[in-house]
Amino acid sequence: MKLRNLIIRPTILVTYLIITMACTTTTVHVNKLYLNEQESQNVKVELENLGLDVEFNELNFPNDISSTSIIYSPFVRDNTAVNKVEDTLIRLGYGVSNISALVSANHWYAKDTVGLYIVPDGIAPNSGKNTEDIAFQYKSEGCDSLTELNLQKNGKFTYKVLNDIKITGNWSITEYPYIILENEEPYLHYYFEIKRSKKTDKISEIEVIDLHPLSSSLIISSCKLTYGERV
């Protein structure tokens, strides 16, 4: 009886592992940085209808990706998963220019995953000229009080001083590298110039975006505003 149990238990374990592996679904990590909500949902629905899991992110694109690309893990169990993703993109009108394995810049894909970067027509990723490349939360440097400017991707902004909201309104890129903050009541017509740079600390390189004031206002401080992101 004991010998029989010793034989059966490993068999059950192996069977369980086989079933678990067979039930594993490939996850597609869709970068929707340059997609609107409707476009994102269209991609999600199409991929899920094919039996794929979908997770969204809005990370900055790797520097070497300038067009729609599929980056897949060598551990993808479904041999048709990459083809399914490519066919879906083509069906939705996105031409796929690059399909590659393992890594693009610092973005690694492990386990049963596929990374998808979608670039709509007219978009140049990481050019700095897209709303998505500038829409961050900026903080003041060298000012008497802490000020923050939150540029949202939907074209809205919030300006705070010491966490107190002073004004909200609309922002836009007038002609790169200039942006404007606008509001009707109270009236605001305020320009910043965008300046990009890189610096390195003990940890890593940091990409920095500075907003330099070009206007005067009783509401907006004349301080430089800064956003930094580790590379």
Backbone as CSV, one residue per row, in Angstrom:
resi,resn,N_x,N_y,N_z,CA_x,CA_y,CA_z,C_x,C_y,C_z
1,MET,0.832,-1.213,0.000,0.000,0.000,0.000,0.858,1.251,0.000
2,LYS,1.911,1.262,0.813,2.795,2.420,0.877,3.505,2.635,-0.448
3,LEU,3.940,1.516,-1.076,4.618,1.610,-2.361,3.690,2.178,-3.418
4,ARG,2.424,1.770,-3.366,1.450,2.284,-4.329,1.274,3.784,-4.182
5,ASN,1.207,4.258,-2.917,1.071,5.699,-2.670,2.262,6.471,-3.208
6,LEU,3.448,5.904,-3.052,4.662,6.556,-3.542,4.646,6.685,-5.048
7,ILE,4.014,5.746,-5.721,3.939,5.770,-7.178,2.863,6.747,-7.644
8,ILE,1.743,6.757,-6.945,0.610,7.589,-7.369,0.877,9.068,-7.168
9,ARG,1.468,9.449,-6.043,1.646,10.868,-5.728,2.475,11.618,-6.760
10,PRO,3.642,11.104,-7.180,4.375,11.794,-8.238,3.575,11.889,-9.531
11,THR,2.781,10.847,-9.810,1.971,10.866,-11.027,0.945,11.989,-10.977
12,ILE,0.322,12.144,-9.804,-0.652,13.235,-9.632,0.029,14.585,-9.788
13,LEU,1.216,14.730,-9.219,1.944,15.989,-9.292,2.281,16.338,-10.736
14,VAL,2.778,15.360,-11.488,3.121,15.601,-12.892,1.883,15.983,-13.687
15,THR,0.792,15.282,-13.432,-0.462,15.586,-14.135,-0.921,17.006,-13.831
16,TYR,-0.807,17.415,-12.563,-1.201,18.774,-12.155,-0.360,19.817,-12.880
17,LEU,0.946,19.590,-12.959,1.837,20.538,-13.621,1.511,20.661,-15.099
18,ILE,1.207,19.530,-15.731,0.871,19.557,-17.153,-0.402,20.352,-17.390
19,ILE,-1.403,20.119,-16.523,-2.671,20.845,-16.660,-2.462,22.335,-16.429
20,THR,-1.661,22.679,-15.407,-1.398,24.085,-15.093,-0.717,24.790,-16.253
21,MET,0.294,24.135,-16.834,1.017,24.725,-17.955,0.114,24.876,-19.165
22,ALA,-0.760,23.883,-19.379,-1.652,23.927,-20.532,-2.659,25.056,-20.406
23,CYS,-3.019,25.403,-19.162,-4.029,26.440,-18.933,-3.427,27.843,-18.896
24,THR,-2.117,27.953,-18.911,-1.481,29.256,-18.850,-1.776,30.054,-20.120
25,THR,-2.175,31.293,-19.953,-2.502,32.151,-21.082,-1.404,33.182,-21.296
26,THR,-1.059,33.400,-22.541,-0.055,34.413,-22.864,-0.594,35.801,-22.529
27,THR,0.224,36.603,-21.851,-0.153,37.974,-21.505,0.506,38.947,-22.470
28,VAL,-0.302,39.830,-23.026,0.209,40.857,-23.936,0.235,42.183,-23.187
29,HIS,1.434,42.739,-23.015,1.594,44.036,-22.348,1.529,45.128,-23.413
30,VAL,0.416,45.824,-23.443,0.170,46.835,-24.477,0.547,48.207,-23.954
31,ASN,1.516,48.833,-24.602,1.876,50.202,-24.248,0.908,51.139,-24.980
32,LYS,0.088,51.851,-24.208,-0.936,52.709,-24.816,-0.595,54.194,-24.674
33,LEU,0.699,54.474,-24.555,1.126,55.859,-24.350,0.584,56.793,-25.427
34,TYR,0.577,56.332,-26.673,0.156,57.194,-27.782,-1.226,56.829,-28.324
35,LEU,-1.993,56.067,-27.552,-3.339,55.685,-27.959,-4.377,56.411,-27.123
36,ASN,-5.522,56.736,-27.749,-6.616,57.265,-26.939,-7.389,56.095,-26.338
37,GLU,-8.380,56.394,-25.512,-9.083,55.337,-24.781,-9.819,54.393,-25.721
38,GLN,-10.439,54.932,-26.765,-11.170,54.086,-27.694,-10.232,53.150,-28.444
39,GLU,-9.094,53.664,-28.888,-8.118,52.834,-29.590,-7.593,51.722,-28.674
40,SER,-7.336,52.079,-27.422,-6.843,51.087,-26.458,-7.855,49.966,-26.261
41,GLN,-9.117,50.327,-26.102,-10.153,49.324,-25.874,-10.356,48.439,-27.099
42,ASN,-10.221,49.006,-28.298,-10.347,48.206,-29.521,-9.283,47.109,-29.554
43,VAL,-8.055,47.484,-29.204,-6.962,46.516,-29.177,-7.229,45.444,-28.122
44,LYS,-7.657,45.875,-26.948,-7.924,44.947,-25.834,-8.995,43.923,-26.209
45,VAL,-10.099,44.392,-26.762,-11.206,43.503,-27.113,-10.768,42.484,-28.159
46,GLU,-10.061,42.948,-29.182,-9.629,42.045,-30.250,-8.692,40.962,-29.726
47,LEU,-7.751,41.337,-28.879,-6.788,40.367,-28.354,-7.446,39.396,-27.379
48,GLU,-8.326,39.905,-26.543,-9.006,39.025,-25.583,-9.928,38.047,-26.292
49,ASN,-10.504,38.457,-27.409,-11.349,37.547,-28.182,-10.556,36.375,-28.750
50,LEU,-9.230,36.545,-28.835,-8.364,35.482,-29.324,-7.807,34.626,-28.186
51,GLY,-8.266,34.894,-26.967,-7.835,34.103,-25.822,-6.568,34.593,-25.164
52,LEU,-6.168,35.828,-25.428,-4.962,36.399,-24.835,-5.332,37.325,-23.687
53,ASP,-4.511,37.345,-22.640,-4.692,38.311,-21.556,-4.043,39.631,-21.968
54,VAL,-4.630,40.737,-21.531,-4.111,42.059,-21.899,-3.884,42.900,-20.656
55,GLU,-2.699,43.488,-20.562,-2.385,44.445,-19.503,-1.832,45.704,-20.156
56,PHE,-2.319,46.869,-19.683,-1.880,48.144,-20.248,-0.759,48.767,-19.421
57,ASN,0.082,49.549,-20.079,1.042,50.406,-19.390,1.250,51.656,-20.230
58,GLU,1.824,52.681,-19.623,2.113,53.929,-20.327,3.558,54.346,-20.095
59,LEU,4.458,53.383,-20.098,5.881,53.668,-19.926,6.427,54.380,-21.149
60,ASN,7.508,55.136,-20.955,8.152,55.751,-22.098,8.673,54.693,-23.051
61,PHE,8.600,54.967,-24.334,9.101,54.024,-25.319,10.620,53.905,-25.220
62,PRO,11.170,52.693,-25.423,12.631,52.580,-25.565,13.100,53.460,-26.725
63,ASN,14.295,53.988,-26.629,14.793,54.924,-27.634,14.902,54.332,-29.031
64,ASP,15.052,52.995,-29.117,15.232,52.387,-30.434,13.924,51.911,-31.062
65,ILE,12.794,52.262,-30.467,11.506,51.926,-31.069,10.860,53.199,-31.606
66,SER,10.692,53.245,-32.913,10.126,54.437,-33.554,8.871,54.125,-34.349
67,SER,8.472,52.856,-34.383,7.266,52.450,-35.096,6.672,51.232,-34.394
68,THR,5.487,50.827,-34.816,4.790,49.738,-34.139,5.636,48.468,-34.106
69,SER,5.832,47.938,-32.894,6.743,46.808,-32.707,6.160,45.777,-31.746
70,ILE,6.536,44.517,-31.981,6.175,43.406,-31.101,7.464,42.816,-30.546
71,ILE,7.591,42.811,-29.221,8.762,42.238,-28.557,8.270,41.064,-27.711
72,TYR,8.763,39.868,-27.989,8.208,38.700,-27.310,9.273,37.922,-26.537
73,SER,8.791,37.212,-25.539,9.654,36.378,-24.711,9.914,35.046,-25.406
74,PRO,11.102,34.491,-25.248,11.361,33.167,-25.815,10.602,32.061,-25.080
75,PHE,9.949,32.425,-23.971,9.213,31.447,-23.174,7.728,31.424,-23.521
76,VAL,7.327,32.094,-24.598,5.921,32.070,-25.004,5.523,30.643,-25.370
77,ARG,4.534,30.105,-24.664,4.145,28.703,-24.865,3.252,28.531,-26.094
78,ASP,2.435,29.544,-26.374,1.551,29.475,-27.536,2.327,29.939,-28.767
79,ASN,2.673,29.004,-29.622,3.480,29.332,-30.793,2.778,30.277,-31.753
80,THR,1.454,30.388,-31.622,0.696,31.250,-32.528,0.435,32.639,-31.946
81,ALA,0.841,32.855,-30.700,0.502,34.114,-30.015,1.027,35.336,-30.766
82,VAL,2.288,35.292,-31.182,2.869,36.447,-31.871,2.148,36.706,-33.181
83,ASN,1.824,35.638,-33.905,1.089,35.797,-35.158,-0.301,36.377,-34.920
84,LYS,-0.928,35.967,-33.828,-2.248,36.504,-33.484,-2.173,38.013,-33.234
85,VAL,-1.150,38.418,-32.498,-0.982,39.843,-32.197,-0.723,40.628,-33.481
86,GLU,0.159,40.103,-34.325,0.467,40.793,-35.589,-0.771,40.914,-36.465
87,ASP,-1.520,39.825,-36.615,-2.724,39.854,-37.454,-3.750,40.844,-36.914
88,THR,-3.855,40.915,-35.575,-4.796,41.857,-34.956,-4.421,43.297,-35.267
89,LEU,-3.146,43.608,-35.158,-2.696,44.971,-35.444,-2.966,45.355,-36.894
90,ILE,-2.663,44.443,-37.799,-2.892,44.712,-39.224,-4.380,44.928,-39.477
91,ARG,-5.214,44.108,-38.846,-6.663,44.232,-39.008,-7.163,45.582,-38.491
92,LEU,-6.509,46.110,-37.455,-6.910,47.398,-36.881,-6.255,48.582,-37.583
93,GLY,-5.421,48.293,-38.573,-4.830,49.371,-39.366,-3.465,49.837,-38.934
94,TYR,-2.798,49.057,-38.059,-1.452,49.416,-37.622,-0.432,48.511,-38.329
95,GLY,0.428,49.097,-39.135,1.459,48.313,-39.797,2.563,47.945,-38.824
96,VAL,2.935,46.672,-38.771,3.982,46.212,-37.855,5.325,46.225,-38.588
97,SER,6.267,46.995,-38.074,7.566,47.130,-38.747,8.660,46.306,-38.081
98,ASN,8.419,45.858,-36.848,9.476,45.139,-36.138,8.890,44.072,-35.233
99,ILE,9.390,42.842,-35.376,9.039,41.745,-34.478,10.347,41.105,-34.035
100,SER,10.620,41.146,-32.740,11.887,40.609,-32.263,11.734,40.000,-30.877
101,ALA,12.712,39.185,-30.500,12.656,38.468,-29.227,13.533,39.121,-28.174
102,LEU,13.207,38.805,-26.937,14.024,39.105,-25.764,14.000,40.540,-25.296
103,VAL,14.649,41.460,-25.993,14.893,42.751,-25.368,14.900,43.876,-26.374
104,SER,14.390,45.025,-25.909,14.530,46.269,-26.642,14.889,47.322,-25.617
105,ALA,16.086,47.883,-25.754,16.624,48.799,-24.744,16.629,48.089,-23.393
106,ASN,16.013,48.707,-22.360,16.024,48.098,-21.025,14.731,47.364,-20.709
107,HIS,13.907,47.126,-21.692,12.608,46.503,-21.457,12.701,45.006,-21.747
108,TRP,12.785,44.207,-20.689,12.921,42.759,-20.822,11.574,42.092,-20.605
109,TYR,11.337,41.024,-21.326,10.097,40.277,-21.179,10.418,38.855,-20.760
110,ALA,9.873,38.460,-19.637,10.117,37.124,-19.108,8.819,36.350,-19.090
111,LYS,8.960,35.039,-18.917,7.823,34.137,-18.819,6.999,34.174,-20.112
112,ASP,5.692,33.973,-19.976,4.828,33.820,-21.147,4.223,35.170,-21.526
113,THR,5.032,36.072,-22.068,4.568,37.432,-22.322,5.002,37.958,-23.688
114,VAL,4.204,38.910,-24.153,4.502,39.622,-25.392,4.364,41.109,-25.102
115,GLY,5.334,41.910,-25.539,5.259,43.357,-25.375,4.839,43.999,-26.686
116,LEU,3.920,44.937,-26.611,3.377,45.562,-27.814,3.453,47.076,-27.704
117,TYR,4.170,47.680,-28.648,4.281,49.141,-28.725,3.570,49.592,-29.998
118,ILE,2.527,50.397,-29.839,1.727,50.824,-30.987,1.979,52.305,-31.266
119,VAL,2.346,52.604,-32.513,2.620,53.984,-32.924,1.630,54.380,-34.018
120,PRO,0.631,55.198,-33.698,-0.323,55.647,-34.724,0.352,56.534,-35.766
121,ASP,-0.295,56.701,-36.892,0.223,57.566,-37.950,0.410,58.988,-37.435
122,GLY,1.497,59.610,-37.846,1.761,60.998,-37.471,2.458,61.180,-36.146
123,ILE,2.758,60.079,-35.444,3.426,60.151,-34.144,4.889,59.735,-34.290
124,ALA,5.775,60.527,-33.719,7.196,60.181,-33.655,7.543,59.978,-32.188
125,PRO,7.624,58.732,-31.720,7.879,58.469,-30.295,9.168,59.114,-29.804
126,ASN,9.130,59.609,-28.584,10.300,60.190,-27.926,10.870,61.402,-28.646
127,SER,10.092,62.004,-29.525,10.577,63.201,-30.212,10.501,64.420,-29.306
128,GLY,9.708,64.302,-28.234,9.513,65.435,-27.344,8.473,66.406,-27.852
129,LYS,7.933,66.128,-29.034,6.985,67.054,-29.649,5.540,66.580,-29.500
130,ASN,5.359,65.470,-28.813,4.018,64.950,-28.586,3.536,65.347,-27.190
131,THR,2.244,65.541,-27.066,1.672,65.850,-25.752,2.090,64.819,-24.718
132,GLU,2.106,63.534,-25.133,2.424,62.451,-24.208,3.866,62.518,-23.697
133,ASP,4.747,63.163,-24.457,6.153,63.263,-24.060,6.402,64.383,-23.048
134,ILE,5.395,65.210,-22.828,5.566,66.381,-21.973,4.610,66.362,-20.784
135,ALA,3.583,65.550,-20.863,2.528,65.537,-19.842,2.994,64.824,-18.575
136,PHE,3.622,65.595,-17.675,4.118,65.059,-16.412,3.818,66.055,-15.296
137,GLN,4.203,65.685,-14.083,4.075,66.591,-12.949,5.423,67.251,-12.687
138,TYR,5.465,68.560,-12.820,6.696,69.322,-12.678,6.722,70.025,-11.320
139,LYS,7.936,70.162,-10.771,8.104,70.842,-9.488,9.140,71.947,-9.611
140,SER,8.972,72.948,-8.777,9.841,74.121,-8.853,11.235,73.841,-8.323
141,GLU,12.193,74.600,-8.808,13.566,74.561,-8.314,14.002,75.978,-7.956
142,GLY,14.552,76.136,-6.760,15.086,77.432,-6.359,14.044,78.496,-6.114
143,CYS,12.856,78.090,-5.693,11.794,79.065,-5.406,11.581,79.198,-3.896
144,ASP,10.958,80.278,-3.507,10.687,80.499,-2.089,9.672,79.504,-1.544
145,SER,8.754,79.050,-2.389,7.750,78.077,-1.963,7.617,76.995,-3.027
146,LEU,7.212,75.807,-2.592,7.071,74.681,-3.497,5.878,74.890,-4.427
147,THR,6.150,74.883,-5.716,5.079,74.981,-6.703,5.103,73.740,-7.590
148,GLU,3.918,73.331,-8.053,3.783,72.152,-8.901,2.870,72.462,-10.077
149,LEU,3.244,71.915,-11.216,2.419,72.045,-12.411,2.187,70.649,-12.970
150,ASN,0.930,70.243,-12.985,0.570,68.923,-13.507,-0.037,69.087,-14.896
151,LEU,0.730,68.683,-15.926,0.233,68.719,-17.298,-0.359,67.352,-17.621
152,GLN,-1.645,67.325,-17.872,-2.325,66.065,-18.137,-2.398,65.790,-19.635
153,LYS,-2.501,64.509,-19.975,-2.507,64.123,-21.385,-3.773,64.553,-22.118
154,ASN,-4.810,64.869,-21.364,-6.055,65.301,-21.998,-6.068,66.807,-22.280
155,GLY,-4.924,67.482,-22.064,-4.837,68.907,-22.358,-5.234,69.809,-21.205
156,LYS,-5.489,69.241,-20.031,-5.816,70.032,-18.852,-4.568,70.202,-17.978
157,PHE,-4.547,71.250,-17.169,-3.440,71.431,-16.230,-3.964,71.855,-14.869
158,THR,-3.162,71.573,-13.847,-3.436,72.031,-12.482,-2.159,72.653,-11.938
159,TYR,-2.282,73.859,-11.413,-1.118,74.572,-10.854,-1.332,74.750,-9.354
160,LYS,-0.356,74.270,-8.551,-0.461,74.328,-7.096,0.711,75.084,-6.485
161,VAL,0.451,75.723,-5.365,1.488,76.318,-4.525,1.283,75.784,-3.116
162,LEU,2.306,75.064,-2.603,2.201,74.424,-1.287,0.938,73.574,-1.181
163,ASN,0.676,72.780,-2.228,-0.461,71.859,-2.308,-1.813,72.552,-2.360
164,ASP,-1.804,73.846,-2.521,-3.047,74.605,-2.652,-3.269,74.915,-4.133
165,ILE,-4.373,74.430,-4.698,-4.646,74.646,-6.122,-4.935,76.127,-6.370
166,LYS,-4.118,76.728,-7.216,-4.277,78.149,-7.534,-5.076,78.369,-8.811
167,ILE,-4.882,77.465,-9.793,-5.595,77.641,-11.050,-5.563,76.339,-11.843
168,THR,-6.621,76.129,-12.588,-6.677,75.018,-13.542,-7.047,75.595,-14.902
169,GLY,-6.804,74.829,-15.952,-7.118,75.321,-17.284,-6.647,74.358,-18.351
170,ASN,-6.354,74.892,-19.521,-5.918,74.087,-20.652,-4.466,74.412,-21.022
171,TRP,-3.763,73.418,-21.529,-2.409,73.641,-22.004,-2.240,72.985,-23.371
172,SER,-1.285,73.488,-24.138,-1.034,72.911,-25.451,0.364,73.303,-25.917
173,ILE,0.848,72.545,-26.882,2.116,72.894,-27.531,1.788,73.870,-28.646
174,THR,2.322,75.068,-28.577,2.036,76.052,-29.631,2.900,75.762,-30.851
175,GLU,4.179,75.828,-30.658,5.157,75.446,-31.687,6.392,75.006,-30.918
176,TYR,6.718,73.737,-31.018,7.801,73.189,-30.204,9.050,74.048,-30.351
177,PRO,9.713,74.428,-29.230,9.577,73.885,-27.864,8.783,74.766,-26.900
178,TYR,7.678,75.349,-27.355,6.919,76.253,-26.490,5.545,75.669,-26.166
179,ILE,5.130,75.837,-24.906,3.786,75.450,-24.506,3.104,76.662,-23.879
180,ILE,1.783,76.605,-23.861,1.019,77.709,-23.295,-0.008,77.177,-22.306
181,LEU,-0.165,77.890,-21.185,-1.231,77.629,-20.214,-2.301,78.689,-20.430
182,GLU,-3.555,78.254,-20.522,-4.631,79.205,-20.792,-5.829,78.976,-19.875
183,ASN,-6.481,80.077,-19.548,-7.712,80.028,-18.766,-8.474,81.327,-18.983
184,GLU,-9.792,81.241,-18.915,-10.604,82.441,-19.146,-10.867,83.211,-17.868
185,GLU,-11.193,82.520,-16.794,-11.524,83.194,-15.530,-10.945,82.404,-14.354
186,PRO,-9.905,82.896,-13.706,-9.193,84.141,-14.020,-8.387,84.005,-15.307
187,TYR,-8.186,85.126,-15.967,-7.519,85.123,-17.267,-6.068,84.683,-17.124
188,LEU,-5.639,83.804,-18.049,-4.255,83.343,-18.061,-3.832,83.035,-19.488
189,HIS,-2.661,83.529,-19.823,-2.072,83.304,-21.150,-0.561,83.267,-20.926
190,TYR,-0.060,82.090,-20.537,1.296,82.003,-19.998,2.133,80.994,-20.788
191,TYR,3.350,81.424,-21.173,4.224,80.584,-21.997,5.404,80.023,-21.204
192,PHE,5.764,78.766,-21.538,7.002,78.148,-21.072,7.805,77.669,-22.281
193,GLU,9.104,77.636,-22.112,9.970,77.014,-23.116,10.479,75.686,-22.563
194,ILE,10.398,74.629,-23.375,10.846,73.295,-22.982,12.333,73.139,-23.279
195,LYS,13.078,72.714,-22.285,14.496,72.422,-22.489,14.811,71.051,-21.909
196,ARG,15.473,70.219,-22.695,15.798,68.848,-22.280,17.289,68.703,-22.026
197,SER,17.610,67.844,-21.061,19.020,67.585,-20.758,19.129,66.232,-20.071
198,LYS,20.364,65.802,-19.819,20.605,64.552,-19.097,21.621,64.807,-18.004
199,LYS,21.442,64.117,-16.887,22.424,64.178,-15.816,22.566,62.785,-15.209
200,THR,23.637,62.579,-14.500,23.911,61.269,-13.926,24.227,61.407,-12.445
201,ASP,23.578,60.554,-11.629,23.922,60.506,-10.215,24.566,59.152,-9.926
202,LYS,24.645,58.777,-8.661,25.321,57.537,-8.300,24.536,56.293,-8.719
203,ILE,23.259,56.492,-9.049,22.407,55.355,-9.385,22.328,55.118,-10.898
204,SER,21.976,56.161,-11.647,21.795,55.995,-13.082,21.714,57.344,-13.779
205,GLU,21.517,57.285,-15.074,21.324,58.502,-15.866,19.874,58.958,-15.740
206,ILE,19.673,60.260,-15.739,18.334,60.832,-15.590,18.058,61.765,-16.762
207,GLU,16.929,61.558,-17.413,16.487,62.479,-18.457,15.652,63.577,-17.804
208,VAL,16.019,64.813,-18.071,15.398,65.955,-17.392,14.663,66.835,-18.407
209,ILE,13.454,67.250,-18.013,12.702,68.234,-18.791,12.498,69.459,-17.912
210,ASP,12.982,70.602,-18.366,12.796,71.867,-17.650,11.811,72.746,-18.409
211,LEU,10.923,73.380,-17.667,10.016,74.377,-18.236,10.471,75.751,-17.762
212,HIS,10.961,76.575,-18.679,11.460,77.914,-18.356,10.383,78.946,-18.657
213,PRO,9.980,79.738,-17.666,8.910,80.735,-17.874,9.327,81.829,-18.853
214,LEU,8.385,82.179,-19.724,8.625,83.242,-20.708,7.628,84.383,-20.559
215,SER,6.740,84.271,-19.574,5.700,85.284,-19.377,5.740,85.787,-17.944
216,SER,4.894,86.737,-17.661,4.727,87.220,-16.288,3.259,87.099,-15.910
217,SER,3.008,86.790,-14.646,1.640,86.594,-14.188,1.590,86.751,-12.680
218,LEU,0.451,87.210,-12.186,0.252,87.311,-10.740,-0.088,85.946,-10.142
219,ILE,-0.435,84.985,-11.018,-0.850,83.664,-10.539,0.283,82.663,-10.620
220,ILE,1.000,82.666,-11.745,2.064,81.706,-11.993,3.409,82.287,-11.570
221,SER,4.149,81.549,-10.760,5.468,81.994,-10.324,6.455,81.965,-11.486
222,SER,7.478,82.793,-11.403,8.491,82.858,-12.463,9.612,81.844,-12.231
223,CYS,9.316,80.766,-11.535,10.309,79.733,-11.242,10.407,78.717,-12.378
224,LYS,11.566,78.160,-12.533,11.748,77.037,-13.451,11.094,75.805,-12.837
225,LEU,10.420,75.019,-13.659,9.771,73.804,-13.223,10.461,72.606,-13.868
226,THR,10.624,71.530,-13.107,11.461,70.417,-13.570,10.779,69.062,-13.362
227,TYR,11.029,68.170,-14.330,10.619,66.779,-14.219,11.804,65.901,-14.630
228,GLY,12.060,64.834,-13.880,13.160,63.933,-14.205,12.728,62.498,-14.180
229,GLU,13.293,61.699,-15.076,12.984,60.265,-15.129,14.241,59.461,-15.355
230,ARG,14.426,58.450,-14.532,15.622,57.605,-14.663,15.539,56.759,-15.929
231,VAL,16.664,56.635,-16.589,16.731,55.867,-17.834,17.070,54.430,-17.502
